[in-house]
Amino acid sequence: MAWQDIKVEIEFTSNVWTDVTDRCWSAKGGRGRSYELAAPNSGSMTFEFDNADGALNPDNATSPYAPEVKLFKRIRVSVAHGELYKILWTGYIERYPRQYKVRGGHFETTPLVAVDTLGYLSRIKLASIYEQLVRKMKPAR
């Protein structure tokens, strides 16, 4: 069975997936573990996007995606066979680095780096049970 279509989408706006497949030149992923007994780490995916027009620059106010080009927006890769799409990978955008790379001329690319849910959760600082209890009780100052 051959896959007919690969789709890359970013959720710039909540519950609205924007197809950015035409901008994507390549995608390369890494697993969170090399083998079963290894320490769990987040999986990652690096996408190389054509960014010659600057649409994926977070500071570009004229981007068609502005002002939603921000970190930790969700990104996913889907494949299709016929009419059915299957989501292969979902993650969160961790970095928007910019670089110049030769691709049929000089174009600016964005090697966008995304991590899976474990990578996203590792950045969240959870309050201790004691801190949560004190906040809930709202003591007088």
VMD Tcl script that builds the backbone (N, CA, C; Angstrom):
set m [mol new atoms 423]
animate dup $m
set s [atomselect $m all]
$s set {name element resname resid chain x y z} {
  {N N MET 1 A 0.847 -1.175 0.000}
  {CA C MET 1 A 0.000 0.000 0.000}
  {C C MET 1 A 0.890 1.235 0.000}
  {N N ALA 2 A 0.641 2.149 -0.902}
  {CA C ALA 2 A 1.417 3.382 -0.981}
  {C C ALA 2 A 0.595 4.550 -0.447}
  {N N TRP 3 A 1.241 5.401 0.344}
  {CA C TRP 3 A 0.564 6.599 0.844}
  {C C TRP 3 A 0.520 7.613 -0.279}
  {N N GLN 4 A -0.626 8.252 -0.447}
  {CA C GLN 4 A -0.797 9.182 -1.555}
  {C C GLN 4 A -0.534 10.628 -1.177}
  {N N ASP 5 A -0.700 10.973 0.077}
  {CA C ASP 5 A -0.623 12.381 0.444}
  {C C ASP 5 A -0.104 12.526 1.864}
  {N N ILE 6 A 0.804 13.473 2.071}
  {CA C ILE 6 A 1.297 13.815 3.405}
  {C C ILE 6 A 0.900 15.260 3.653}
  {N N LYS 7 A 0.389 15.529 4.856}
  {CA C LYS 7 A -0.083 16.868 5.176}
  {C C LYS 7 A 0.556 17.326 6.489}
  {N N VAL 8 A 1.054 18.564 6.502}
  {CA C VAL 8 A 1.602 19.190 7.705}
  {C C VAL 8 A 0.703 20.376 8.035}
  {N N GLU 9 A 0.226 20.416 9.294}
  {CA C GLU 9 A -0.693 21.471 9.702}
  {C C GLU 9 A -0.259 22.068 11.034}
  {N N ILE 10 A -0.520 23.369 11.201}
  {CA C ILE 10 A -0.232 24.065 12.450}
  {C C ILE 10 A -1.541 24.655 12.966}
  {N N GLU 11 A -1.757 24.538 14.260}
  {CA C GLU 11 A -2.954 25.090 14.887}
  {C C GLU 11 A -2.635 26.501 15.397}
  {N N PHE 12 A -2.610 27.478 14.465}
  {CA C PHE 12 A -2.328 28.861 14.848}
  {C C PHE 12 A -3.448 29.408 15.729}
  {N N THR 13 A -4.693 29.072 15.396}
  {CA C THR 13 A -5.866 29.493 16.149}
  {C C THR 13 A -6.486 28.242 16.757}
  {N N SER 14 A -7.007 28.352 17.951}
  {CA C SER 14 A -7.561 27.202 18.670}
  {C C SER 14 A -8.596 26.453 17.826}
  {N N ASN 15 A -8.384 25.157 17.701}
  {CA C ASN 15 A -9.266 24.242 16.964}
  {C C ASN 15 A -9.370 24.516 15.468}
  {N N VAL 16 A -8.444 25.299 14.905}
  {CA C VAL 16 A -8.413 25.543 13.461}
  {C C VAL 16 A -7.024 25.158 12.966}
  {N N TRP 17 A -6.951 24.101 12.178}
  {CA C TRP 17 A -5.672 23.626 11.653}
  {C C TRP 17 A -5.414 24.269 10.297}
  {N N THR 18 A -4.238 24.879 10.134}
  {CA C THR 18 A -3.844 25.536 8.891}
  {C C THR 18 A -2.852 24.639 8.160}
  {N N ASP 19 A -3.176 24.306 6.915}
  {CA C ASP 19 A -2.318 23.441 6.104}
  {C C ASP 19 A -1.108 24.239 5.624}
  {N N VAL 20 A 0.092 23.820 6.024}
  {CA C VAL 20 A 1.336 24.484 5.624}
  {C C VAL 20 A 2.228 23.519 4.835}
  {N N THR 21 A 1.618 22.503 4.251}
  {CA C THR 21 A 2.361 21.476 3.521}
  {C C THR 21 A 3.171 22.062 2.380}
  {N N ASP 22 A 2.618 23.044 1.663}
  {CA C ASP 22 A 3.322 23.635 0.519}
  {C C ASP 22 A 4.609 24.338 0.928}
  {N N ARG 23 A 4.707 24.766 2.167}
  {CA C ARG 23 A 5.912 25.437 2.673}
  {C C ARG 23 A 6.966 24.439 3.157}
  {N N CYS 24 A 6.542 23.219 3.460}
  {CA C CYS 24 A 7.438 22.242 4.099}
  {C C CYS 24 A 8.289 21.504 3.076}
  {N N TRP 25 A 9.617 21.611 3.214}
  {CA C TRP 25 A 10.529 20.914 2.327}
  {C C TRP 25 A 10.885 19.536 2.853}
  {N N SER 26 A 10.997 19.424 4.174}
  {CA C SER 26 A 11.367 18.123 4.737}
  {C C SER 26 A 10.985 18.062 6.209}
  {N N ALA 27 A 10.947 16.843 6.726}
  {CA C ALA 27 A 10.683 16.620 8.148}
  {C C ALA 27 A 11.533 15.445 8.595}
  {N N LYS 28 A 12.121 15.590 9.772}
  {CA C LYS 28 A 12.995 14.548 10.311}
  {C C LYS 28 A 12.672 14.395 11.787}
  {N N GLY 29 A 12.386 13.182 12.208}
  {CA C GLY 29 A 11.974 12.962 13.588}
  {C C GLY 29 A 12.964 12.151 14.388}
  {N N GLY 30 A 12.837 12.267 15.700}
  {CA C GLY 30 A 13.649 11.485 16.623}
  {C C GLY 30 A 12.769 10.947 17.732}
  {N N ARG 31 A 13.022 9.726 18.118}
  {CA C ARG 31 A 12.223 9.103 19.170}
  {C C ARG 31 A 12.671 9.574 20.541}
  {N N GLY 32 A 11.790 9.451 21.495}
  {CA C GLY 32 A 12.104 9.830 22.862}
  {C C GLY 32 A 13.003 8.840 23.571}
  {N N ARG 33 A 13.025 7.603 23.119}
  {CA C ARG 33 A 13.879 6.550 23.690}
  {C C ARG 33 A 14.512 5.751 22.572}
  {N N SER 34 A 15.712 5.291 22.808}
  {CA C SER 34 A 16.366 4.425 21.827}
  {C C SER 34 A 15.922 2.982 21.992}
  {N N TYR 35 A 15.628 2.602 23.221}
  {CA C TYR 35 A 15.175 1.239 23.508}
  {C C TYR 35 A 14.340 1.265 24.782}
  {N N GLU 36 A 13.692 0.176 25.104}
  {CA C GLU 36 A 12.694 0.124 26.180}
  {C C GLU 36 A 13.201 0.569 27.546}
  {N N LEU 37 A 14.426 0.230 27.916}
  {CA C LEU 37 A 14.922 0.516 29.257}
  {C C LEU 37 A 15.631 1.863 29.377}
  {N N ALA 38 A 15.712 2.607 28.300}
  {CA C ALA 38 A 16.353 3.924 28.344}
  {C C ALA 38 A 15.448 4.918 29.074}
  {N N ALA 39 A 16.057 5.964 29.604}
  {CA C ALA 39 A 15.283 7.014 30.280}
  {C C ALA 39 A 14.344 7.679 29.270}
  {N N PRO 40 A 13.104 7.949 29.672}
  {CA C PRO 40 A 12.182 8.594 28.733}
  {C C PRO 40 A 12.548 10.051 28.496}
  {N N ASN 41 A 12.618 10.433 27.269}
  {CA C ASN 41 A 12.845 11.814 26.853}
  {C C ASN 41 A 11.773 12.169 25.848}
  {N N SER 42 A 11.645 13.437 25.571}
  {CA C SER 42 A 10.641 13.837 24.585}
  {C C SER 42 A 11.107 13.479 23.183}
  {N N GLY 43 A 10.151 13.120 22.365}
  {CA C GLY 43 A 10.430 12.917 20.952}
  {C C GLY 43 A 10.427 14.276 20.279}
  {N N SER 44 A 11.090 14.382 19.149}
  {CA C SER 44 A 11.127 15.679 18.468}
  {C C SER 44 A 11.008 15.480 16.965}
  {N N MET 45 A 10.632 16.536 16.298}
  {CA C MET 45 A 10.533 16.538 14.852}
  {C C MET 45 A 11.046 17.888 14.387}
  {N N THR 46 A 11.925 17.879 13.393}
  {CA C THR 46 A 12.435 19.117 12.816}
  {C C THR 46 A 11.888 19.233 11.404}
  {N N PHE 47 A 11.172 20.310 11.155}
  {CA C PHE 47 A 10.592 20.587 9.848}
  {C C PHE 47 A 11.394 21.692 9.194}
  {N N GLU 48 A 11.678 21.560 7.924}
  {CA C GLU 48 A 12.346 22.640 7.203}
  {C C GLU 48 A 11.302 23.316 6.325}
  {N N PHE 49 A 11.007 24.580 6.654}
  {CA C PHE 49 A 9.976 25.332 5.948}
  {C C PHE 49 A 10.589 26.424 5.092}
  {N N ASP 50 A 10.002 26.646 3.917}
  {CA C ASP 50 A 10.348 27.791 3.087}
  {C C ASP 50 A 9.786 29.034 3.776}
  {N N ASN 51 A 10.664 29.946 4.126}
  {CA C ASN 51 A 10.243 31.160 4.821}
  {C C ASN 51 A 10.763 32.404 4.107}
  {N N ALA 52 A 10.852 32.324 2.779}
  {CA C ALA 52 A 11.377 33.448 2.005}
  {C C ALA 52 A 10.515 34.699 2.171}
  {N N ASP 53 A 9.215 34.509 2.387}
  {CA C ASP 53 A 8.330 35.661 2.563}
  {C C ASP 53 A 8.216 36.107 4.014}
  {N N GLY 54 A 8.883 35.415 4.950}
  {CA C GLY 54 A 8.890 35.800 6.354}
  {C C GLY 54 A 7.601 35.491 7.098}
  {N N ALA 55 A 6.728 34.677 6.520}
  {CA C ALA 55 A 5.434 34.379 7.148}
  {C C ALA 55 A 5.583 33.631 8.468}
  {N N LEU 56 A 6.684 32.902 8.646}
  {CA C LEU 56 A 6.896 32.149 9.886}
  {C C LEU 56 A 7.877 32.842 10.829}
  {N N ASN 57 A 8.025 34.143 10.684}
  {CA C ASN 57 A 8.810 34.930 11.633}
  {C C ASN 57 A 7.852 35.467 12.693}
  {N N PRO 58 A 8.082 35.133 13.972}
  {CA C PRO 58 A 7.176 35.607 15.018}
  {C C PRO 58 A 7.040 37.128 15.095}
  {N N ASP 59 A 8.046 37.873 14.631}
  {CA C ASP 59 A 7.994 39.330 14.716}
  {C C ASP 59 A 7.449 39.991 13.450}
  {N N ASN 60 A 6.940 39.215 12.500}
  {CA C ASN 60 A 6.410 39.757 11.251}
  {C C ASN 60 A 4.907 40.025 11.394}
  {N N ALA 61 A 4.543 41.278 11.562}
  {CA C ALA 61 A 3.133 41.648 11.752}
  {C C ALA 61 A 2.320 41.513 10.469}
  {N N THR 62 A 2.984 41.429 9.299}
  {CA C THR 62 A 2.263 41.307 8.035}
  {C C THR 62 A 2.087 39.853 7.598}
  {N N SER 63 A 2.506 38.923 8.417}
  {CA C SER 63 A 2.358 37.503 8.107}
  {C C SER 63 A 0.874 37.140 8.013}
  {N N PRO 64 A 0.497 36.242 7.094}
  {CA C PRO 64 A -0.903 35.824 7.039}
  {C C PRO 64 A -1.327 35.072 8.298}
  {N N TYR 65 A -0.355 34.626 9.092}
  {CA C TYR 65 A -0.657 33.894 10.322}
  {C C TYR 65 A -0.547 34.777 11.565}
  {N N ALA 66 A -0.135 36.043 11.397}
  {CA C ALA 66 A 0.048 36.956 12.533}
  {C C ALA 66 A -1.293 37.234 13.191}
  {N N PRO 67 A -1.290 37.469 14.463}
  {CA C PRO 67 A -0.173 37.486 15.415}
  {C C PRO 67 A 0.030 36.139 16.095}
  {N N GLU 68 A -0.403 35.065 15.470}
  {CA C GLU 68 A -0.399 33.752 16.112}
  {C C GLU 68 A 0.850 32.909 15.851}
  {N N VAL 69 A 1.918 33.485 15.286}
  {CA C VAL 69 A 3.172 32.749 15.110}
  {C C VAL 69 A 3.903 32.825 16.442}
  {N N LYS 70 A 3.580 31.873 17.319}
  {CA C LYS 70 A 4.104 31.855 18.683}
  {C C LYS 70 A 4.622 30.465 19.013}
  {N N LEU 71 A 5.395 30.401 20.078}
  {CA C LEU 71 A 5.889 29.109 20.538}
  {C C LEU 71 A 4.761 28.303 21.172}
  {N N PHE 72 A 4.930 27.001 21.139}
  {CA C PHE 72 A 4.026 26.013 21.735}
  {C C PHE 72 A 2.650 25.955 21.080}
  {N N LYS 73 A 2.579 26.353 19.817}
  {CA C LYS 73 A 1.390 26.071 19.016}
  {C C LYS 73 A 1.497 24.617 18.569}
  {N N ARG 74 A 0.368 23.950 18.423}
  {CA C ARG 74 A 0.397 22.543 18.041}
  {C C ARG 74 A 0.679 22.390 16.546}
  {N N ILE 75 A 1.372 21.301 16.205}
  {CA C ILE 75 A 1.689 20.967 14.818}
  {C C ILE 75 A 1.467 19.469 14.662}
  {N N ARG 76 A 1.019 19.054 13.485}
  {CA C ARG 76 A 0.786 17.628 13.266}
  {C C ARG 76 A 1.129 17.236 11.838}
  {N N VAL 77 A 1.426 15.938 11.687}
  {CA C VAL 77 A 1.715 15.345 10.386}
  {C C VAL 77 A 0.689 14.245 10.167}
  {N N SER 78 A 0.013 14.297 9.021}
  {CA C SER 78 A -0.995 13.296 8.672}
  {C C SER 78 A -0.641 12.697 7.317}
  {N N VAL 79 A -1.095 11.486 7.094}
  {CA C VAL 79 A -0.940 10.855 5.784}
  {C C VAL 79 A -2.308 10.376 5.326}
  {N N ALA 80 A -2.469 10.302 4.014}
  {CA C ALA 80 A -3.752 9.879 3.467}
  {C C ALA 80 A -3.558 8.723 2.513}
  {N N HIS 81 A -4.552 7.895 2.481}
  {CA C HIS 81 A -4.661 6.852 1.469}
  {C C HIS 81 A -6.114 6.884 1.038}
  {N N GLY 82 A -6.354 7.390 -0.156}
  {CA C GLY 82 A -7.727 7.602 -0.586}
  {C C GLY 82 A -8.300 8.804 0.130}
  {N N GLU 83 A -9.460 8.654 0.726}
  {CA C GLU 83 A -10.142 9.753 1.413}
  {C C GLU 83 A -9.825 9.811 2.907}
  {N N LEU 84 A -9.150 8.823 3.455}
  {CA C LEU 84 A -8.915 8.737 4.893}
  {C C LEU 84 A -7.572 9.322 5.273}
  {N N TYR 85 A -7.570 10.178 6.322}
  {CA C TYR 85 A -6.326 10.719 6.860}
  {C C TYR 85 A -6.034 10.083 8.207}
  {N N LYS 86 A -4.775 9.785 8.443}
  {CA C LYS 86 A -4.326 9.214 9.711}
  {C C LYS 86 A -3.258 10.139 10.275}
  {N N ILE 87 A -3.455 10.606 11.510}
  {CA C ILE 87 A -2.465 11.481 12.147}
  {C C ILE 87 A -1.308 10.607 12.626}
  {N N LEU 88 A -0.112 10.907 12.135}
  {CA C LEU 88 A 1.078 10.133 12.505}
  {C C LEU 88 A 1.816 10.725 13.691}
  {N N TRP 89 A 1.840 12.052 13.791}
  {CA C TRP 89 A 2.618 12.699 14.856}
  {C C TRP 89 A 1.984 14.037 15.191}
  {N N THR 90 A 1.897 14.343 16.473}
  {CA C THR 90 A 1.414 15.642 16.946}
  {C C THR 90 A 2.401 16.154 17.983}
  {N N GLY 91 A 2.732 17.415 17.899}
  {CA C GLY 91 A 3.660 18.002 18.858}
  {C C GLY 91 A 3.402 19.476 19.049}
  {N N TYR 92 A 4.361 20.134 19.700}
  {CA C TYR 92 A 4.278 21.557 20.012}
  {C C TYR 92 A 5.530 22.247 19.484}
  {N N ILE 93 A 5.358 23.412 18.871}
  {CA C ILE 93 A 6.489 24.147 18.298}
  {C C ILE 93 A 7.336 24.708 19.430}
  {N N GLU 94 A 8.605 24.334 19.435}
  {CA C GLU 94 A 9.530 24.758 20.488}
  {C C GLU 94 A 10.432 25.903 20.047}
  {N N ARG 95 A 10.794 25.945 18.756}
  {CA C ARG 95 A 11.700 26.993 18.264}
  {C C ARG 95 A 11.358 27.351 16.821}
  {N N TYR 96 A 11.578 28.622 16.495}
  {CA C TYR 96 A 11.458 29.133 15.128}
  {C C TYR 96 A 12.801 29.714 14.696}
  {N N PRO 97 A 13.871 28.940 14.652}
  {CA C PRO 97 A 15.148 29.534 14.225}
  {C C PRO 97 A 15.108 29.897 12.741}
  {N N ARG 98 A 15.859 30.913 12.356}
  {CA C ARG 98 A 15.906 31.319 10.950}
  {C C ARG 98 A 17.312 31.132 10.426}
  {N N GLN 99 A 17.407 30.710 9.187}
  {CA C GLN 99 A 18.716 30.542 8.563}
  {C C GLN 99 A 18.553 30.679 7.056}
  {N N TYR 100 A 19.673 30.922 6.391}
  {CA C TYR 100 A 19.666 30.981 4.936}
  {C C TYR 100 A 20.263 29.697 4.412}
  {N N LYS 101 A 19.611 29.124 3.421}
  {CA C LYS 101 A 20.055 27.867 2.852}
  {C C LYS 101 A 19.836 27.930 1.345}
  {N N VAL 102 A 20.745 27.359 0.597}
  {CA C VAL 102 A 20.620 27.371 -0.858}
  {C C VAL 102 A 19.669 26.263 -1.273}
  {N N ARG 103 A 18.611 26.624 -1.946}
  {CA C ARG 103 A 17.635 25.685 -2.515}
  {C C ARG 103 A 17.189 26.282 -3.839}
  {N N GLY 104 A 17.906 26.039 -4.896}
  {CA C GLY 104 A 17.546 26.631 -6.176}
  {C C GLY 104 A 17.732 28.141 -6.160}
  {N N GLY 105 A 18.617 28.625 -5.350}
  {CA C GLY 105 A 18.831 30.049 -5.138}
  {C C GLY 105 A 18.979 30.277 -3.647}
  {N N HIS 106 A 19.033 31.507 -3.220}
  {CA C HIS 106 A 19.165 31.805 -1.796}
  {C C HIS 106 A 17.785 32.090 -1.209}
  {N N PHE 107 A 17.339 31.212 -0.344}
  {CA C PHE 107 A 16.057 31.396 0.316}
  {C C PHE 107 A 16.251 31.319 1.818}
  {N N GLU 108 A 15.416 31.996 2.529}
  {CA C GLU 108 A 15.440 31.877 3.986}
  {C C GLU 108 A 14.567 30.686 4.351}
  {N N THR 109 A 15.076 29.847 5.227}
  {CA C THR 109 A 14.301 28.704 5.694}
  {C C THR 109 A 14.140 28.799 7.206}
  {N N THR 110 A 13.151 28.100 7.708}
  {CA C THR 110 A 12.944 27.995 9.137}
  {C C THR 110 A 12.996 26.521 9.491}
  {N N PRO 111 A 14.068 26.072 10.151}
  {CA C PRO 111 A 14.114 24.684 10.604}
  {C C PRO 111 A 13.334 24.564 11.911}
  {N N LEU 112 A 12.019 24.609 11.798}
  {CA C LEU 112 A 11.124 24.624 12.947}
  {C C LEU 112 A 11.291 23.343 13.754}
  {N N VAL 113 A 11.490 23.479 15.054}
  {CA C VAL 113 A 11.691 22.333 15.939}
  {C C VAL 113 A 10.453 22.167 16.812}
  {N N ALA 114 A 9.900 20.954 16.817}
  {CA C ALA 114 A 8.714 20.658 17.617}
  {C C ALA 114 A 9.002 19.464 18.516}
  {N N VAL 115 A 8.366 19.458 19.675}
  {CA C VAL 115 A 8.516 18.353 20.625}
  {C C VAL 115 A 7.142 17.756 20.900}
  {N N ASP 116 A 7.138 16.504 21.336}
  {CA C ASP 116 A 5.867 15.867 21.659}
  {C C ASP 116 A 5.375 16.330 23.023}
  {N N THR 117 A 4.314 15.742 23.508}
  {CA C THR 117 A 3.686 16.184 24.757}
  {C C THR 117 A 4.636 16.125 25.943}
  {N N LEU 118 A 5.500 15.121 26.010}
  {CA C LEU 118 A 6.443 15.004 27.123}
  {C C LEU 118 A 7.386 16.210 27.165}
  {N N GLY 119 A 7.814 16.696 26.009}
  {CA C GLY 119 A 8.666 17.882 25.955}
  {C C GLY 119 A 7.931 19.123 26.408}
  {N N TYR 120 A 6.661 19.233 26.052}
  {CA C TYR 120 A 5.832 20.369 26.469}
  {C C TYR 120 A 5.623 20.351 27.982}
  {N N LEU 121 A 5.311 19.194 28.538}
  {CA C LEU 121 A 5.066 19.085 29.975}
  {C C LEU 121 A 6.317 19.348 30.806}
  {N N SER 122 A 7.497 19.074 30.244}
  {CA C SER 122 A 8.733 19.276 31.002}
  {C C SER 122 A 8.990 20.762 31.288}
  {N N ARG 123 A 8.334 21.662 30.577}
  {CA C ARG 123 A 8.523 23.103 30.783}
  {C C ARG 123 A 7.563 23.688 31.813}
  {N N ILE 124 A 6.574 22.912 32.216}
  {CA C ILE 124 A 5.579 23.395 33.166}
  {C C ILE 124 A 6.067 23.146 34.587}
  {N N LYS 125 A 5.998 24.179 35.421}
  {CA C LYS 125 A 6.393 24.033 36.822}
  {C C LYS 125 A 5.124 23.870 37.643}
  {N N LEU 126 A 4.989 22.711 38.258}
  {CA C LEU 126 A 3.817 22.440 39.078}
  {C C LEU 126 A 4.088 22.851 40.517}
  {N N ALA 127 A 3.099 23.453 41.141}
  {CA C ALA 127 A 3.229 23.852 42.538}
  {C C ALA 127 A 3.128 22.615 43.428}
  {N N SER 128 A 3.802 22.659 44.578}
  {CA C SER 128 A 3.730 21.532 45.511}
  {C C SER 128 A 2.322 21.450 46.101}
  {N N ILE 129 A 2.004 20.336 46.713}
  {CA C ILE 129 A 0.687 20.160 47.325}
  {C C ILE 129 A 0.465 21.224 48.391}
  {N N TYR 130 A 1.512 21.541 49.165}
  {CA C TYR 130 A 1.406 22.566 50.207}
  {C C TYR 130 A 1.057 23.925 49.603}
  {N N GLU 131 A 1.765 24.310 48.526}
  {CA C GLU 131 A 1.491 25.592 47.873}
  {C C GLU 131 A 0.063 25.647 47.339}
  {N N GLN 132 A -0.400 24.554 46.766}
  {CA C GLN 132 A -1.768 24.514 46.248}
  {C C GLN 132 A -2.783 24.677 47.371}
  {N N LEU 133 A -2.525 24.037 48.498}
  {CA C LEU 133 A -3.424 24.117 49.653}
  {C C LEU 133 A -3.484 25.541 50.200}
  {N N VAL 134 A -2.333 26.179 50.321}
  {CA C VAL 134 A -2.289 27.559 50.830}
  {C C VAL 134 A -3.032 28.492 49.894}
  {N N ARG 135 A -2.855 28.339 48.594}
  {CA C ARG 135 A -3.567 29.173 47.637}
  {C C ARG 135 A -5.081 28.961 47.728}
  {N N LYS 136 A -5.479 27.733 47.918}
  {CA C LYS 136 A -6.905 27.422 48.016}
  {C C LYS 136 A -7.525 28.043 49.263}
  {N N MET 137 A -6.760 28.064 50.366}
  {CA C MET 137 A -7.274 28.608 51.634}
  {C C MET 137 A -7.298 30.142 51.628}
  {N N LYS 138 A -6.500 30.770 50.778}
  {CA C LYS 138 A -6.415 32.232 50.666}
  {C C LYS 138 A -6.243 32.910 52.024}
  {N N PRO 139 A -5.135 32.658 52.708}
  {CA C PRO 139 A -4.942 33.266 54.024}
  {C C PRO 139 A -4.755 34.783 53.917}
  {N N ALA 140 A -5.119 35.485 54.980}
  {CA C ALA 140 A -4.957 36.950 55.016}
  {C C ALA 140 A -3.474 37.289 55.062}
  {N N ARG 141 A -3.100 38.376 54.461}
  {CA C ARG 141 A -1.678 38.762 54.424}
  {C C ARG 141 A -1.334 39.669 55.544}
}
mol reanalyze $m
mol bondsrecalc $m
mol representation Tube
mol addrep $m
